[in-house]
Amino acid sequence: MGGILDRGSLLFASLAAVAVSALLPVSGVRFYTPLLVLAVFYVPGVLVLGQLVSRLGGDLAPVFQRDYAPLLTCTAMAYAAVCLPLVAAGWLRLAAQVLIALAALALGYFLVLMFFAIRTVFGAGNGAALAVLCLSWIPLVAGAFLWGPLRFLLGWIASPFFLFFAYYYLGSELGNLGAGFRRRQHFRRTLEAAAINPHDGEAQYQLGLIYQQRRQLSEASDRFSQAVAIDPQHADAHYQLGRIAREQGRLADALAHFQPVYDQDDRHSQSEILRELGAVYLAARQYDDARNFLEQYTERRSFDPEGLCYLGQALEGLGRAVEARDAYMRAIEATRTAPRYMRPAVARWSRLAQRQLKKLPPRSAAP
């Protein structure tokens, strides 16, 4: 899926989907129908579900403009890939039971490919991608209800007179759907060209950010490591390597990358280096060290729910239940008073704080 995002074409993917649909041994289905269902119902529905579940950020309109073409390209390519064996099976005139079994396998493989497409395009975690995938039947059901009226309209839309004026008035809008996709591909190719220079660590770092956003963490780590090899003092690359290592549970590696960043500037990334160090020590159950860094961080950024949750956990680990309760309450309040556009991104820290509060003894019973 990462290769499709880097070098894929929406036109090629659409033609591939139409071609395999025309060759499928299914009667009563027009060759353009599957692509139409994907483009009009399935992909927009997945985008809406991704906005609700993965918290893609911003309003739906810019998210749609940014991610519709990449997701449709990946989805059409996935559909074409899973249908090719069915086309071959139809040519071989296999038994109906075998075709049904192959169709079931093809559906399963399509779901696997869509899991990786959602994770790569949205940059979502495994849980969020799986949740979106499990709900992706909803737009198909909606499409089934709307298919009757839509088929009636297709007879009018297929008119050359209508298509000419639709292209004349809406051509630029339709072109804009893929313009962002093409610009990102061009930008990545430019970075790849710059990365040929063995002394350009920044290009390696920027490529690493692209891979990191797609959750291709091994490729991102390779790029960040190359940036550090070129410039051992590249604080941003060290910081991202530390974040990846902490996410993967490699605490010693995370600390090894975070420490030089902290030594250079303890306010790096708006002081988030303190929060990351605190989280590493918290995961290592070194609660006193975690508390030290997290208290410094929350003094500077007193309305970050993530830092406050980590601080509450560190205090809880030290047996300081009253102070832990206060930190969790502050995390909940910080989420509630956060700007509206930020609330979806920080809501999980409020939920975590509420769960941790339930585990603490009542305030009257706390020592």
FIBALUM-672135 format. One line per 4 residues: their letters; for each residue x, y, z of C-alpha. Coordinates in steps of 0.2 Angstrom, whole numbers. Example, Ala and Ser with C-alpha at 12.3 -4.5 7.8 and 13.67 -1.06 7.14 Angstrom:
// FIBALUM-672135
AS = 62,-22,39 ~ 68,-5,36
END
This chain:
// FIBALUM-672135
MGGI = 0,0,0 ~ 15,12,3 ~ 21,8,-14 ~ 4,12,-22
LDRG = 4,29,-12 ~ 21,33,-19 ~ 19,27,-37 ~ 1,23,-40
SLLF = -11,31,-52 ~ -29,34,-49 ~ -33,32,-68 ~ -23,16,-69
ASLA = -32,9,-53 ~ -49,13,-60 ~ -45,5,-77 ~ -39,-10,-68
AVAV = -55,-12,-58 ~ -66,-9,-74 ~ -55,-22,-83 ~ -57,-36,-71
SALL = -75,-32,-68 ~ -78,-34,-87 ~ -69,-51,-86 ~ -78,-58,-71
PVSG = -90,-73,-74 ~ -105,-64,-66 ~ -120,-61,-76 ~ -132,-46,-74
VRFY = -118,-34,-67 ~ -112,-20,-78 ~ -93,-18,-80 ~ -93,-1,-71
TPLL = -104,-6,-57 ~ -91,-12,-44 ~ -80,4,-47 ~ -95,15,-45
VLAV = -100,7,-29 ~ -82,9,-22 ~ -81,27,-28 ~ -98,33,-23
FYVP = -102,23,-7 ~ -88,12,0 ~ -73,24,0 ~ -83,40,6
GVLV = -91,29,19 ~ -74,23,25 ~ -68,41,26 ~ -82,46,37
LGQL = -79,31,48 ~ -61,35,49 ~ -65,53,54 ~ -76,46,68
VSRL = -65,32,74 ~ -47,37,69 ~ -49,56,73 ~ -41,61,57
GGDL = -41,79,62 ~ -50,94,55 ~ -67,95,46 ~ -73,81,34
APVF = -71,92,19 ~ -52,94,19 ~ -50,76,25 ~ -60,71,10
QRDY = -50,81,-2 ~ -34,75,5 ~ -37,56,7 ~ -51,52,-5
APLL = -40,49,-21 ~ -26,40,-11 ~ -39,28,-3 ~ -49,25,-19
TCTA = -33,21,-28 ~ -28,8,-15 ~ -46,1,-14 ~ -47,-1,-33
MAYA = -30,-9,-34 ~ -35,-21,-20 ~ -51,-25,-29 ~ -42,-29,-45
AVCL = -30,-40,-36 ~ -43,-51,-27 ~ -53,-52,-43 ~ -39,-59,-54
PLVA = -40,-76,-47 ~ -59,-76,-50 ~ -57,-71,-68 ~ -44,-86,-70
AGWL = -56,-98,-62 ~ -70,-92,-73 ~ -60,-96,-89 ~ -56,-113,-82
RLAA = -74,-117,-80 ~ -72,-123,-62 ~ -87,-130,-52 ~ -99,-118,-44
QVLI = -94,-124,-26 ~ -76,-120,-30 ~ -80,-103,-37 ~ -90,-99,-21
ALAA = -75,-105,-10 ~ -63,-94,-21 ~ -75,-79,-19 ~ -75,-81,0
LALG = -56,-82,0 ~ -56,-67,-11 ~ -67,-57,1 ~ -56,-61,15
YFLV = -40,-56,6 ~ -49,-40,1 ~ -53,-36,19 ~ -34,-39,24
LMFF = -29,-27,10 ~ -41,-14,16 ~ -35,-16,33 ~ -17,-11,27
AIRT = -25,3,16 ~ -34,11,30 ~ -19,10,41 ~ -7,17,28
VFGA = -18,31,21 ~ -25,37,38 ~ -9,33,48 ~ -21,24,61
GNGA = -16,11,74 ~ -20,-7,72 ~ -35,-6,83 ~ -43,10,75
ALAV = -40,2,57 ~ -48,-14,62 ~ -63,-4,70 ~ -65,5,53
LCLS = -64,-11,43 ~ -77,-19,54 ~ -89,-5,51 ~ -86,-3,33
WIPL = -101,-14,28 ~ -112,1,33 ~ -109,11,17 ~ -112,-4,7
VAGA = -129,-7,15 ~ -133,11,12 ~ -128,9,-6 ~ -139,-6,-8
FLWG = -154,5,-2 ~ -150,19,-14 ~ -145,8,-29 ~ -162,8,-36
PLRF = -164,27,-38 ~ -146,28,-43 ~ -148,16,-58 ~ -162,27,-64
LLGW = -151,42,-63 ~ -137,33,-72 ~ -148,33,-88 ~ -148,52,-88
IASP = -130,54,-83 ~ -124,43,-97 ~ -131,55,-109 ~ -116,63,-119
FFLF = -125,80,-118 ~ -125,79,-99 ~ -107,72,-98 ~ -100,87,-108
FAYY = -108,100,-97 ~ -104,90,-81 ~ -85,90,-86 ~ -86,108,-91
YLGS = -93,114,-75 ~ -86,101,-63 ~ -70,95,-71 ~ -59,106,-61
ELGN = -67,100,-45 ~ -65,82,-50 ~ -47,86,-54 ~ -43,93,-37
LGAG = -47,77,-29 ~ -32,69,-36 ~ -21,85,-36 ~ -16,83,-18
FRRR = -12,65,-21 ~ 0,69,-36 ~ 8,84,-26 ~ 12,72,-12
QHFR = 20,60,-24 ~ 30,73,-32 ~ 36,80,-15 ~ 42,62,-10
RTLE = 51,60,-27 ~ 60,77,-23 ~ 65,71,-6 ~ 71,54,-13
AAAI = 82,64,-26 ~ 89,75,-12 ~ 92,60,-1 ~ 105,54,-14
NPHD = 116,67,-7 ~ 126,58,7 ~ 127,74,17 ~ 109,78,17
GEAQ = 102,72,34 ~ 86,83,33 ~ 80,74,17 ~ 81,57,26
YQLG = 72,64,41 ~ 58,71,30 ~ 56,54,22 ~ 56,46,39
LIYQ = 41,57,44 ~ 31,51,28 ~ 34,33,33 ~ 30,37,51
QRRQ = 13,45,47 ~ 9,29,37 ~ 13,18,51 ~ 28,10,41
LSEA = 39,11,57 ~ 53,0,51 ~ 55,11,35 ~ 54,27,46
SDRF = 67,20,58 ~ 79,17,44 ~ 77,35,37 ~ 79,42,54
SQAV = 94,32,58 ~ 102,37,42 ~ 99,55,47 ~ 107,52,63
AIDP = 122,44,55 ~ 124,59,44 ~ 122,71,58 ~ 124,63,76
QHAD = 117,79,83 ~ 100,79,73 ~ 89,81,88 ~ 73,79,78
AHYQ = 78,62,71 ~ 84,56,88 ~ 67,61,95 ~ 57,52,83
LGRI = 68,36,85 ~ 65,37,103 ~ 46,38,101 ~ 46,23,89
AREQ = 57,13,101 ~ 45,18,116 ~ 30,13,106 ~ 38,-4,102
GRLA = 43,-7,120 ~ 61,-5,117 ~ 64,6,133 ~ 83,6,133
DALA = 84,11,115 ~ 71,25,118 ~ 81,32,132 ~ 97,31,122
HFQP = 89,42,109 ~ 79,54,121 ~ 94,58,132 ~ 105,67,119
VYDQ = 89,77,114 ~ 87,82,132 ~ 105,86,134 ~ 104,98,119
DDRH = 88,106,124 ~ 75,101,137 ~ 62,112,129 ~ 63,102,113
SQSE = 46,100,104 ~ 38,112,116 ~ 45,102,131 ~ 38,86,125
ILRE = 55,78,127 ~ 51,79,146 ~ 35,70,144 ~ 43,56,133
LGAV = 56,53,146 ~ 44,52,159 ~ 34,40,149 ~ 49,29,147
YLAA = 53,29,165 ~ 35,25,169 ~ 35,10,158 ~ 51,4,166
RQYD = 42,6,183 ~ 55,19,189 ~ 41,30,196 ~ 52,43,205
DARN = 62,47,190 ~ 45,47,180 ~ 38,59,192 ~ 53,71,191
FLEQ = 52,73,173 ~ 33,74,172 ~ 31,87,186 ~ 43,98,176
YTER = 33,95,160 ~ 16,99,168 ~ 23,114,176 ~ 27,121,159
RSFD = 11,113,150 ~ -2,112,163 ~ -16,108,151 ~ -9,93,142
PEGL = -20,78,147 ~ -7,65,141 ~ 6,72,153 ~ -6,74,167
CYLG = -12,55,165 ~ 6,50,165 ~ 10,60,180 ~ -5,52,189
QALE = 1,35,185 ~ 18,39,192 ~ 11,46,208 ~ 0,31,209
GLGR = 15,20,208 ~ 23,29,222 ~ 8,26,233 ~ 3,45,233
AVEA = -16,42,229 ~ -22,59,234 ~ -10,68,222 ~ -13,55,208
RDAY = -32,58,210 ~ -29,77,208 ~ -18,74,192 ~ -32,63,184
MRAI = -45,76,188 ~ -34,89,180 ~ -32,78,165 ~ -51,76,163
EATR = -53,95,165 ~ -40,99,153 ~ -49,88,140 ~ -66,96,144
TAPR = -59,114,141 ~ -48,110,126 ~ -52,119,110 ~ -65,110,101
YMRP = -54,104,86 ~ -42,96,98 ~ -55,86,109 ~ -56,71,98
AVAR = -37,69,98 ~ -36,70,117 ~ -52,62,122 ~ -44,45,125
WSRL = -33,53,140 ~ -49,58,148 ~ -56,41,147 ~ -40,34,154
AQRQ = -40,46,168 ~ -58,41,172 ~ -53,22,172 ~ -39,26,184
LKKL = -49,36,196 ~ -61,21,198 ~ -46,10,204 ~ -41,23,217
PPRS = -48,22,235 ~ -61,35,239 ~ -54,52,244 ~ -59,49,262
AAP = -51,32,263 ~ -34,38,255 ~ -20,39,267
END
